[in-house]
Amino acid sequence: MCGFSADWLALREPVDAAARNRELTTRLCDWRRKQGALSVLDLGSGTGANCRFLAPLLGGDQYWRLVDQDPALLAVIDPIQDRSGLLRRETTTLDLAGSWERLEMPPANLVTASALLDLVSTDWLARLARRCQSWRAAVFIALSYDGTICWEPALAGDDQVRDWINRHQRTDKGFGPALGPDAAPALAARLEERGYSVALRPSPWLLGSEHAPLQHALLTGWVAAVREIAPEPADELAAWAEQRQRLIDQGRARLAVGHWDLFAAFTS
Ligand SMILES: C[S@@+](CC[C@H](N)C(=O)[O-])C[C@H]1O[C@@H](n2cnc3c(N)ncnc32)[C@H](O)[C@@H]1O
């Protein structure tokens, strides 16, 4: 089980929205124009950021099922501005590591997730691809971490810390050994094998001094993650983190964190 607080999700939501790949969002909207009523399954929805971003763009008659294992996150989902009255939403508390395929809902014609995919395993991805194909659903998976962390100004130790973080990314997050940075390309391959036309595009976070709280939260989380799997270099890690925090506090730190967005659909 891995925990995500509502505060953390709120901190990242505007940055996620800015990072999303515009070409893929446009392609999704083009696809949507050819559909009637939409039934959307949002996996690992948290407090509903993905729905808040996509629903107003998709428009028209939409039913969303938001699924997360954490009822506290589902409980704080805000009402969405929906002037049309055509947006319906329901939430389900469920551990998606189990057999979520039996979830009772109208067959989805869009399966989506944001900031989830890097947590899952090879087997789980294969099941996801199989389920999406059986529904002939389009797939839109935003903001999957791609393994890139680039700080400016650079410090000795940046690469080492990134490598530790990426090792931690591959530990079990409840779905079996996580794919971490490999997850989005792996899902692209699984979907292509099943006849989907797939596009994978970058959606990096580009964080400047105005994002100091998010930089600080990332630094804290990453240091904790590295300590979990690499207790030995504690002194070096502490010295690196102190330098990094000082640069953030001085408003001099910039940080790029790479992500992938993925859109897949059947062309006929
Ligand atoms: C990084 S958050 C992303 C939340 C939301 N999609 C967003 O973009 O703000 C990952 C979400 O996946 C959920 N999650 C993680 N493991 C899960 C599992 N096994 N079953 C269901 N939800 C899970 C967490 O509770 C959390 O809400």
The ligand as an SDF file (V2000), in Angstrom:
LIG
                    3D

 27 29  0  0  0  0  0  0  0  0999 V2000
   -0.1160    9.9390   -7.4090 C   0  0  0  0  0  0  0  0  0  0  0  0
   -1.7680    9.6310   -6.9530 S   0  0  0  0  0  0  0  0  0  0  0  0
   -2.6530   10.2340   -8.3620 C   0  0  0  0  0  0  0  0  0  0  0  0
   -4.0670   10.6020   -8.0430 C   0  0  0  0  0  0  0  0  0  0  0  0
   -4.8420   11.2780   -9.1700 C   0  0  0  0  0  0  0  0  0  0  0  0
   -4.9780   10.4190  -10.3230 N   0  0  0  0  0  0  0  0  0  0  0  0
   -4.1820   12.5820   -9.5610 C   0  0  0  0  0  0  0  0  0  0  0  0
   -3.6970   12.6920  -10.6810 O   0  0  0  0  0  0  0  0  0  0  0  0
   -4.1640   13.4880   -8.7060 O   0  0  0  0  0  0  0  0  0  0  0  0
   -1.9380    7.8780   -7.1270 C   0  0  0  0  0  0  0  0  0  0  0  0
   -3.3090    7.4000   -6.6990 C   0  0  0  0  0  0  0  0  0  0  0  0
   -3.3830    5.9870   -6.8830 O   0  0  0  0  0  0  0  0  0  0  0  0
   -4.0880    5.4370   -5.7850 C   0  0  0  0  0  0  0  0  0  0  0  0
   -3.6750    4.0440   -5.6360 N   0  0  0  0  0  0  0  0  0  0  0  0
   -2.4360    3.5650   -5.3960 C   0  0  0  0  0  0  0  0  0  0  0  0
   -2.4640    2.2340   -5.2960 N   0  0  0  0  0  0  0  0  0  0  0  0
   -3.7570    1.8590   -5.4820 C   0  0  0  0  0  0  0  0  0  0  0  0
   -4.4360    0.6020   -5.4810 C   0  0  0  0  0  0  0  0  0  0  0  0
   -3.7870   -0.5270   -5.2690 N   0  0  0  0  0  0  0  0  0  0  0  0
   -5.7600    0.5980   -5.7200 N   0  0  0  0  0  0  0  0  0  0  0  0
   -6.4390    1.7480   -5.9350 C   0  0  0  0  0  0  0  0  0  0  0  0
   -5.8570    2.9710   -5.9140 N   0  0  0  0  0  0  0  0  0  0  0  0
   -4.5310    3.0150   -5.7050 C   0  0  0  0  0  0  0  0  0  0  0  0
   -3.6850    6.2960   -4.5980 C   0  0  0  0  0  0  0  0  0  0  0  0
   -4.5920    6.1970   -3.5130 O   0  0  0  0  0  0  0  0  0  0  0  0
   -3.6370    7.6790   -5.2320 C   0  0  0  0  0  0  0  0  0  0  0  0
   -4.8730    8.3310   -5.1310 O   0  0  0  0  0  0  0  0  0  0  0  0
  1  2  1  0
  2  3  1  0
  2 10  1  0
  3  4  1  0
  4  5  1  0
  5  6  1  0
  5  7  1  0
  7  8  2  0
  7  9  1  0
 10 11  1  0
 11 12  1  0
 11 26  1  0
 12 13  1  0
 13 14  1  0
 13 24  1  0
 14 15  1  0
 14 23  1  0
 15 16  2  0
 16 17  1  0
 17 18  1  0
 17 23  2  0
 18 19  1  0
 18 20  2  0
 20 21  1  0
 21 22  2  0
 22 23  1  0
 24 25  1  0
 24 26  1  0
 26 27  1  0
M  CHG  2   2   1   9  -1
M  END
$$$$
